[in-house]
Amino acid sequence: MLKSYFRIAWRILTRNRLYAFINICSLALGICGCIVIWLVAGYEFSFDKFHPDAGRIYRVGQGGAKAEKKEPVVVPPMPDVIRRTIPGIETVATVFPLQQGSEVMIPAGGSKPPVQFDTKVPGQNWVTSVIITDSNWFNIFHYQWMAGSPETSMGQPFSVVLTEDRARQYFGPLSPQEMIGKEVIYQDSLPVHVTGIVKGWTAHTDLPYSDFITLSTIPVSFLQDTRHMDDWVWHEGVGKWFWPECFVRLAQGAQAQKVEATLQPLGKQVVGSDSAHPFLMQLQPLSDIHFNTDYTGDGVRKAHLPTLYALMAIAVFILLLGAVNFVNLSTAQSLQRAREIGVRKVLGSGKTGLAVQFLTETGVITVFAVLVATLLVRPVLLYFREYIPEGVSFYPLALPNLLFLAGIAIGTTFVAGFYPARVIASYLPVVSLKGGGTQKGDEKWWLRKSLIVFQFSISLIFIIVALLMGRQISYMLKTDYGFKTDAIVSVLVKHDFWDTTSRIDVVEQRFKQLPGAAEVIKEGSPPVGWGGWSMGVEYKGKQDVVQSATMDFGDEKYIPFYGMRLVAGRNLHHSDTLREWVINETSARGLGFNHPADAVGQMLYLGRNAYPIVGIVADFHEGSFKDPIRPVVIGHLPRWGSSLGIRMASAGKSTEEVKNLLTGMEKIYKGVYPNDPFSYVFLDDSIANLYETEQKTASLVRSVMILAIFISCMGLFGLGLFTARRRAAEISIRKVLGATTGNIAMMLNKGFVFLVLLSLVIASPVAWWLAHRWLQDFAYRAPMAWWIFPVAGAGAVLIALLTVSFQSIRAAMANPIKNLRTE
């Protein structure tokens, strides 16, 4: 019996190749989208799920009551205080990152070149792979020890534990036991000896560390100059980027909410209420690190959880569009099979047998669609590689993937085939043998109309949302940021806090001699893109005001270079150290001054030192339009000059001349920093990079929009073909009676146009709501334009007309005598 079902299914498909092609293609596209999004979601949700105690592991973070961002670090003494005073915490580990961008030397014979110890793992940003920690790290996170142990390897200063892969990178094919005692030198002057080797993690993680220096090394080395283990306050020139992360494992049965309630007031209690950093301590679950964008500065690539959920919803809708095509075409085509069904029922077939036969036909189509979708996955992953994390891969024969493919095939078969099977099985044999199909003869046309409206409603939602998103992105890229951005290049110089050779000054002077460089300045960072450092400043007036401000380090050339507008006071004067501030209007208002000019001459504290405010600049955007303009303070701190701003004399310059200038800059840079990569960015590109996520999202929505329209049009084409064939006799009679080709085409098309317009009415409020929700993430946004909705509707009508008009015109131009003769 089952064999006959498959034979009949194959015969039906081969006889209706066009319908089979449309169904297979639309289902394949939907299934391919599901597979890709399932791979992405599975990858993102897999991070750090392999730890045995993952549910009890937390990172301690901090954030003030009014903080826009949370910090993943704590002040250095905090982990010890947590260990001693907070109940419910089983283990506490302190983790200092070693400076990113440095080198490690292997002095064995002096033959091995320096090795960069920054790492990049699939799906991650560049982060340092070297940390300074204690044995508690290995108590919280489990490693397989190949040589040494947490007790013996992490007890002494100037010791390091390495992962096996990193150790082989340093020492080659030696055995783990032979590597014990080998010397490694970090940052040119931190010699340590290997005391342990562990097997690195192979699963996805946001903690890809490979070198573990003992925490006891800090007090007896130069590291103590920047990592003040006993200080609770910020030091000038040494900020939170030298503070540690703190990981804890809760005791069995401990409730995170109760532990956090005990932990929260600890920062204020110990630091003191007069501090510029009124901390509120918080517990961040390990599983939250990969998704929580409120915590910044940890180098982790954050996956946007709402986007993942939206992608999953999109996958379901795209698959539903393919299933809708199948239901539409199948119920329409079932009218041509009415006599077949009637004969089968007269010969003894029951409803169950007919339903199983039709589900078998659906299953055959679905299997073909799954096979086609499987072949499409890798090309799709390659085409969308900019939007898909690097670690995402597809191996169709892997057991999880096979199970997913089987599940989606079975699910799609029942979703797409259940209703058509039910319709066919319900035909009455007497009516069917007469060619009527259904008892009442309504032919389920209302269902097909509803499904067409559903398809085009989904397509119109994507069209409208894509247009609104594109409008917002264009607004953000073209709006004035409050400073000059044209023809400015920023060169990131290796930041070395201990460098006393002023190599950056040498590079600056040599850059000025290049013919294509109109102006060169030394700065901490440009006003936008890389971003300044966020620090706490304090104004002690009638009421003390603590303000979290972005600190831009620049000298007297900084403000004129970027064309910032002074609204009160004056520019910075030349100085070789920090002596005064220029602040923006938002900072002045935040400090309590109704008029910006009133802030001039007031003293602003940084730590324990006070400096006068000498000028106020007009507000400018130092971040994306998603965030409101923040307080900004500008001051000259030479030790933090870590980049160079170059204004190119680019007026009338060709691309070749700009390229020559960049080549000359690289040659100068490599002459001073031979071991460091030359890194530059155009300021306009930095602004565009702020909206990389939004641009990728908009591009993805456009791609889904095209896919949804394509699938909908495939179904519409099939229905147009079916309608033209079904009404061939009527069309011929109309032509004999004098109807023109245009009259007939209009008659056949107007029903589809009405359905598309109805879809616009349904889609518009949904699209408006979705776009409105997306725009809520932006503090500054373009007004929602009303004209987008009729434009989207007109576009959809045009697409529908182009899809069905070919069949309509072809049917209208057919020879009426031939059609009437065959009736």
N, C-alpha and C positions, 0 to 999 in steps of 0.2 A: 504493500500500500504506500509506504513512504517513498519507495523508489518511483512509483507512478506519479506521486505528487511532484517530485523533483523533475521528472520528465515533462510533465505538463507545464510546470513553471518555466522551464527552459524554452519550451515551444512558444509559450505566450510572449516571452521576452524577445525571442528572435523574430517573431511576427510583428512586434511593435517596437522596433529598434529605436526610433526617435524618442518615444516616451520613456523607454528604458534608459536611454542616454541622458535625458534630462533628469530623471530621478536619481540615477547613479551619480551624476556630477554634482547635483545640489546636495545630496546626502554626503558625498565625499568631502565637499568643501566644509560643511558643518562639522563632520566628524574630525577632519584635520584640525579645524580651529579648536575643537574640544581637546584633542590630544596635545597640541602645543601649549594651550593654557594649563592643562593638567600637569604637564612637565614643569612649567614655570612655577606653578603654585606648589607642587610637590617639592621642588628644589628649595624654594624660599622657606617653606615650613619645616625643612629638615635640619636647619642649623641648630647645633648644640642639643639635639634631642637624644644623643647617644650616651650622655653622662648618666651613671647609675642613680645619682641623687639630684637630677636636674630640677625636680620640683621643689627641692629645699635650698637651692643655690640662688643667691641674690647679689646684686652689686649695690653698694651704698652710694647714693647720689645726693646732691644738694640743690636747693633752689630757694630763693627768697619768696616771700608772699606775693611780690609783684614781678617776679622774674619772668622775662619772656622766654628764656631758655633755661633748661636745667643742666647742671654740670655733672659729669660722670666721675668727678674726683672729689677728694676730701682733703682737708689740711693734714699735714704729715703726722701729727700726734694722734689724730682721731682714731685710727684702727686700734691702737693700744687701749684707749679709753673705752671703746666699744667692747673690747675683749674683757675688760675688767669690770664693767658696770652694767652691761645690758643683759638681762636674763633671757633665756630662750635661744641664744646663739651658741652653737656648738664649736665652730671653728672660724677664725678670722685671718685673712691673708692680705698683706700689703703688697701692692704691685706698682713699682716705678718704671715707666718706660725709659730706655736709654735714648739719647737724642737721635732723632731720625736723620738719615742722610750721612752718617759717619761710616767709618771703615773698620774692619777688623784685620789685624796683622797676625800671621802665623810665622813666628821667628825661626822655625826649624830650618836651619841652613841658610835662611834669608833668600831662598829661591822662589818662594811662593808669593805671587803678587797680592796686593790688598784685595779683600773681598768686601763688596757692598753687603751690609747685613739687613738692609730693608728687604721686605718680602712682598710678593704679590701672589696671592692664591686666587683660584677661580672664584669670581663673584665678590671679591674684596677690593677695597681701595688699597693704595700703598700704605702700609703701616710698619712700624718698627717691629722686628721679630725678636728683639733683645729686651728682656725685662730684668729688673732687680726685685727679688722677692725672697721669701723665707720658706721653710719646710711646710708651712701650712698650705701653701699652694698645692702641693702634692697630696695633702690630706683631703682637700676639697675636690680636686680634679684627679682622676685616676690615670696613671701611666703604667706601662709595663717596663720595669727596670731591667736593663741588660747588663749594667755594671753599676755598683754603688747602691745607695738606699737614701730615702729622705733624711733619716737620722744621721748618717755618716757623711753625706755629701753636701748638706746645706748648713752645717754648723760653723764653719770657719770663714773668716773674710778672705777675699781674693780667690774665691772658688766659683766654678761655673758648672752647671749641668747642661748637657747638649742633647738634642734629639739625634737619633741615628743618622737621618739624612743630612743634618747640618754638620755633624761630626765627620761624615765621609766627605763632605764638601771641603772641610778644613784639612783632614788628615789622610784622605784617600782610603785604600782598602785594608787599613789596620783593623784588628779585632777590637771590640769594645773594651776589653781588659787592657789592651796595649795603648789605647787612647788615654787611659787614666794617667794623670800627672802631666800631660802635655800642656804647653803654655799657649795662651791666646791673649792678644793685646787689643783692647778696645780704645777708640778715640786717641790713639797714639801713645797714651800714657796711663792706661789702666791694665796692668798685667794680671791675669788670673790663671789658675790651673784647673784642668778638667778633673772633677771629682765624681762624675756620674754620667751615664748614658741611658736615655730612655727611648722607647719606640714612640715616634710621633703619631698623632691622630691622623687617620685617613678619611674620616667622615667630615662633612661640612661644619665649619666652626668660625665664629667671629673672634676667636682667641688663637691665632696661628703662630704662637710663640715657639721659638726653637732654642734660645739661649737664655739660661736662668742663672743670673749672677746672684750671689748671696747678699741678703739685705745688710748683713753686718759689715759689708765692704764700705758702705757709705760713710760712717763716722771716721774711718781711718784712711780716706782717699780724698782726692780733689772733688769728688761728688758732693761732699758736705757743703761746698761753696754755694750750691744752688738748691740743694735738697735739705732744708733746715728741719731736721727731725723733731726739734722741740719747740718750734715757733708756730704760733697760732695766727700770725698776721702776715700780710703781704709785704714783701720787701721791694724797694725800688729796683727795677731792672730784673727782678726774679719773680715771676707771677705764677699763675695756676698751672701753666704747662709743665712745671716741675713738681706738681702735687701728685700724690699717688691715687690709684684706684684701690678700692677696698671691696673684696669679695668675702661673703659670709655664707656659711651653711647653717641653717636653723636646726635645732634639736628635733628629734622625732616627736611629733605631736604639737610642736610649737605653732602658733597661729601668726602669720605674717602681719596681720593688721594690729595685733596687740604688741608685737615687737616693734613695729614702726611707730606706734603711739608712744612707746617709751623712748624711742630713738629721736623723734622729731625735735623735742626741745633741747636736746643735748648740745647742738651747735651753739645756740644762743646762750645757754647756761655756762659753757666753758669759754667760748670766745669773748663773751661780754656784750652787753646791749649797745655799747658805744662803738662797736667795731663797724668798719665800712662793709663788712660781709656778714649780715645777720642771717646765718644759715638755718635752713630747715632740712634736717636729714630725712632721706626717703629710701625705701627699699625698692629696687628695680629687679623684677624676676629675670633670671637668665634668659628665658624664652622671649623677653621683651626687648632685649638689646638689639636684635636684628631689625626691629620694626619701629622703635620709638624715636622719632625725629626730634623730640624735645631735648634729648641729650646729645650734645655736640662735642666735637673735639676728640673723640675716641678712635677716629680713623676707620670706623666700621661703615660699610656700605649699607645704608638703610633701605629696606624694602617697604614700600608704601602699602600698608595693609588695606585701606579702602580701595586702592587701585587693584589689588589682587582680588578682592571680592567683586569689584566691578567687572574684571576680566572673566571671572567664573560665570557671572550673570550673562555676559556677552556670549560666552561659549554656549550656554543653554539656549539663548535666543537664536543664534546662528544655526544650531542644530534643529531648533523648532521650525525655522524657515524652510530648511530642507524637508522636514517631515510634512510641513504644510503643503509643499509642492506635491509630495507623494500622495497625500490624502486627496488633494484637489484633482489631480490627474487620474487617480485610481477610481474615485467615485464617478468622474465624468466618463472614463473609459468603461466602467461597469455597465453602462447603458448599452454598449455595443455587445456585451457578453450576456445580455438578458436571456436570449434563446438558449445559449449554452447552459446557463444555470437552470432554466426550466427543464431541459432534457435531462440533466443530471438528477434533478429532484424527482422527475417521473420515473427514472430508472432506480430510485431508491436511496439516493444520497441525502443525508440529513444535514441539519444546520451545522453541527459540529464538524462533519467531514468537509463541508464547503469552506468553513472558517479556517480549518487547518490547512486546506489547500491554498487559500489565499495568503495566509500567514507564511506558508512555505515560499510562495512567490516573493513576498516581501523580504523574507530572510535571504533568499538568493541575491536579490538586489542589494540588500544591506551588506552582505559579505563582499560583493564586488566593490561596493562603496568603501568598506573598511580597507580593502586591499589597495584601492587607489589612494585613499587618505594616507595610508602608511607610506606609500611611495612619495607623497607630497610633503611629509613632515620635515625631512632634512632640507630640501630646497627652501621651505618656508623659514626654518630656523636660520638658514644662511642669509636669506633675504632680509629678515628682521633682526640680524645680529646686533644692531645698535640698540635694540629695545629689550634684548633678552640677555640675562646674566650669562657670563662666560662659562660657568660650570654646567649649564643645561645641555644635556645630550640625549639622544634617542637610540635605544637598542631594542628593536621590536621583539627579539626572541628572549629578552630578559623576562623572568617570571612575572614581576609586577606589571610590566607593560602588556604581556600576553593576557593576564587577567583583566586589565583595564579594557583592552580591545574586545575581549569576549563579552565583558559586561556591557560595553557601549553597543556592540552588535545586537545582543539580545534585547537590551532596553529600547534601542531604536526600532527594532522589528516590531515590538509590541506597541510602542507609541505611534509609529507611522501606519501599522497594518491593522490595528484592532478595529477602528471604526469602519474602514472600507470592507473588512472581512464581515463585520456585523451587518453592513448594508447589503452585501451580496447574498449572505446566507438568509436574509429576511425576505427575499423576493418570492412572491407567490408563483407557482409553476404555471397556472392558467394564464395569468396576466403576462408572465415572462415569455411564454410561447407565442403570445400575440405581438411581442415586441415592445410592450409598454414599460417593462422594467419594474415599476413600483405599482402598488395597488391604486394609489390616488393619482399617479402620474406627475408629481411635483418635481421629480428628478433631483431632489436635494440641491437645487440651484441656490437656495438661500444659504446653505453651508459654504458653497464655493465662494459666494460673494463675501461672506464673513471672513473667510480665510484670506481672500485677496486684500480686504481692508486691513486685516491683521498684519500681513506681510508689508504692505506699503506704509502702514503706521510705524512699524519698526524702522523701515528705511528712512522715512521722513524725520523720525526722531534723531537718527544719526546725522542726516543732512543738516538739520537746524542746529544741533549741538556743535557740529564741526564748523559751521559758519560763525557761530557765536564765539567759539574758542579761538578761531583764527583772528577774529576782530580784536579780542582781548590781547593776544600775543603781539599783533601789529601795534596796538596802542602802547604796550610796554616797551617795545623796541624803538619806537619813534618818538616817545615823549622825552622832553628835556630833563636830564638828570640833575641839573643845577651846577654842572661844571663841564669843561671841555673834554671831549673824548676823541676827537678826530686826530688821526696820524700820531697817536701816542703808543709807544711800546714800553711794556714793563719787563725788566729783566730780573729774575729772581736770582740773587746771589746766595751762595752757601752761607747760611747763618751760623757763625761760630762765635759764641758769646765770649770765648777766651782769646780770640784773635787780637793781638796787640800790634800786628804788622801793618794795619790799615790797608790791606790789599784792595778793599772795595774802593778806597779813595784813588788808588792807582788806576783801577778800571774806569772810574768816573772821569778822570782827567784824560785818559786816552780816548774814551768815547767822544769827548768834546772836540777832539781833533779830527774826527771823521767828517768828510765834506757833507754827508747827507744828514747829519745830526744838528738841528737848529738849537736845541737846548737840552741839557742833561742835569738831573737833580738826583740827590740821594734821599731815600725815603724809607719808612718802615714798610709801607704798602701803598698801593694806589687807593683812591677813595672808594673804589668799588671793585668787586671781583674776588681778590684774595681776602679782602676784608682786614680791618684792624683788630686789635685785641680788645676784649671787653674787660674793663676794670672798674673797681669801685672808687668813686671820688666823693668828697664830702664838703658841704658848705656849712659853716658854723655861723649862723646869723641869729635872728630872734628865735628861730627854731632850726635845729640841726637837720639837714637834709642829706641823706645818703643816696647817691645816684649811680646806677650802673650805666657806664658810658663806653662807647667805642673810642679807643685812643688811636689816633693817627699820628705817627711819628714823622715829622718833617721840619725843616728849618724855614728861614725867612723866604725861601724860593718856592715853597710848596704851594701856598695859596695863589700867588700870581701864575704859577705854572699851569694850574688846572682852571684858572679863570674863575675862581670862587668870588662871590660878591660880598664885600664887607658892608654890613649895615650899621655898625657902630664900632667906635674905637679904632685901633690900628692893627697892622700886621705884626708878626713876630719880629723882633730884632735879632741881629746876628749874635750867636752865643755858641760856646763849645759844650754846653750842658743844659739841662732843663731848668729854665728860669721863669717862664711865664706861659700862659694858656691863651689860645683863641678857641672859643666854643661856638656851637651853632645855636640857632634860635630856640630849637626844641630843648636843648640843655638849659638855656637861660630860663625858659618858662618852667622847666622841671625843678629848678633851684628856687623858684618862688618869685621871680621877677616878672611883673606884668609887661614892662617895656624892656626890650633887649639891652638898650643903652644903660639901664640901671645896674646891669651886672658888671660893667666895666669898672675895674679898680678893686673889685671884691676878691677875697682870697679863697682859693679852692684847694682842698687838701688831697694829697695822694699819699696814703699811709700816714706817716707822722709829719710829713713835710707839706708846707703850704706855699702856693705860687699864685701870683696875681692874674686875674683875667684882664687881658689888654684889648681884646677885640671880639666882635661877634660876626660870624658869617651867616649868610642866608642859608636856610635849610637845603640840603641836597640828599639824594638817595644814595646811601652807602650799601644798600642791599637791594633785594628784589622788591617788586611792587606788592608782594604778598605781605610784607611787614611794614608797619608804620615807620615813619622816620624816627630814628632813635637819637638820644643825646650823643653828641660827638665832641671830643676835646682834642685839640691839635697842639702838640708841643714838640720841642726838639730834644731827642734823647739819642745822641750819636751811637751809643752801643747797640741800639736797635735799628740802625740803618741796614736793612737786609734786602733792599731791592733798589734798582735804578729806574727812573722814569726818563724816557727819551722822546722828545718831540721831533718828528722827522720833518725835514724841509721838503715835504712831499708835493707841494703845489706844482703841478706840471710834470711831476716825476713819473717815469714809466715803471711798470712792474719790475723790469730788469734792474733799474737803479735802486729800488727798494730792496730787492734781493741782494744786490751787491753790498748795500749798507748792512743788512743782517749778517752777511758773510763776514764783513769786516769786524762787526761786533763780536761774532763768535771767535774769530781768530784772536782778538785782544783778550777775550775772557779766558779762553783755553791757555793763553800764555801766562796768565796769572793764577788760574785755578786748573791745572792740567788734568787732575783726576776727577773733576766734577763735570756733569753734563751742562751744556748751555741751554737754559730754559727761558723762553720769552713768550709773551702773549700780547696781542693787540688789545687795547682797552675796550674797543668796540666788541671784540670777541668775548671779553670777560663779561660784559653786560649780557650778551646773547647766551653765554654759558649759565647765567643765573636762571634762565628759563629753559634749560635743557630738558628738564623733566616735563614741563608744560608742553614744549614743542614736540617731544616724543609722544606724549599723550595725545596731542592734537593729530599728529601724523598717524598714530594707531587708530584713532577714531575715524579718520578719513579712509584708512585701509578697510576697516570694518564696514564703513558706509558703502564703499565700492562693492565689497563682498555681498552685503545685504541687498543692494540694488541688483547685483548680477543674479543672485539666487532668485529674487522676486521676479525679475524679468524672464528668467528661464521658465518659471511656472506660468507667468502671464503669456509667454510665447506658446507654450503647450496648450493653454486654455483657448488662446486665440485660434490656434490651428484646429482644435476640437470644435469650437463654435462654428468656424467657417465650414467645416465638413458637415456638421450636423444640420446646418441651415442652408445647405447647397441648393435644395429644391426650392426653398422659399426665395433665395436670392435669384434663382433662374426665373421664377414666375414674375418677380418684381422687374427684372430686366425686360422680359417679354412685354410687360405692361408699361414700359417706358422709363423706368428708373435709371438714372445715370450711375456711372462708377463712383462719383463723389457722393451721391445720395446713399448708395449701399455702404460705402466705407464709413460714412458718418453714422449710419444706423448701427453698424457693428461696433464702432469705437465709442459711441457716446455712453454706453453702459460702463465701460472700463474707466472713462474719464470721471464719471460721477463717483465711482468707487474710490478713485484716487483723491478726489476733492473731499470725500467723507473721511478718508484717512488723514488728510491735513487737519481737519477739524479735531479729530481725536488726538493726533500726535502733537499739535501745537502746545497745549497746556502741559503735557508731560515733558516735552523738550524744554519749554521755558523753566519748569521746575528744576530739571536736571542741570541746566546751564546756570540757573540762579544759585543752586547749591554749590556748584564748582566755583563760581565767581566769589562766593563768600570767603574763600581762602585768601582773597586779595584785598589789601587795605585800599588800594587805588585801582579802579576798574573802569573800563569804557561803558558808557550807558548802553543798555540793551536796545538794539535798533528794531523797530516794528517791521521795517521793510524786508527783513530776513525771512519772515514767515511766508509772505506771498511769493517771494523769489524761490524759496524751497518748494512751495506747492507748484509753481509754474514749471520748475525743473522736473519735478516728479511726473507731472502731466505730459510734458514733452517726452520724457523717457518712456512712459507707458504708450504714448501714441506711436513712437518709433518702433516699439516692440511689437505691437499688434497690427500696425498699419500695413505691413508687408503682406500678412496673411489676408487682411481685409481687402486690400486692393487686388490681390491675386484671385480671391474668391469672386470679387465683383467683375473681374475681367474674364472669367471663365466662360466657355461656350455654354449658353443655357440649354441648347438642344441636347447636348451630350449629357448634361446632368439630369434633365427631365426624362430622357430615354432610358436611363438606368434605374429610375425609380420604380 
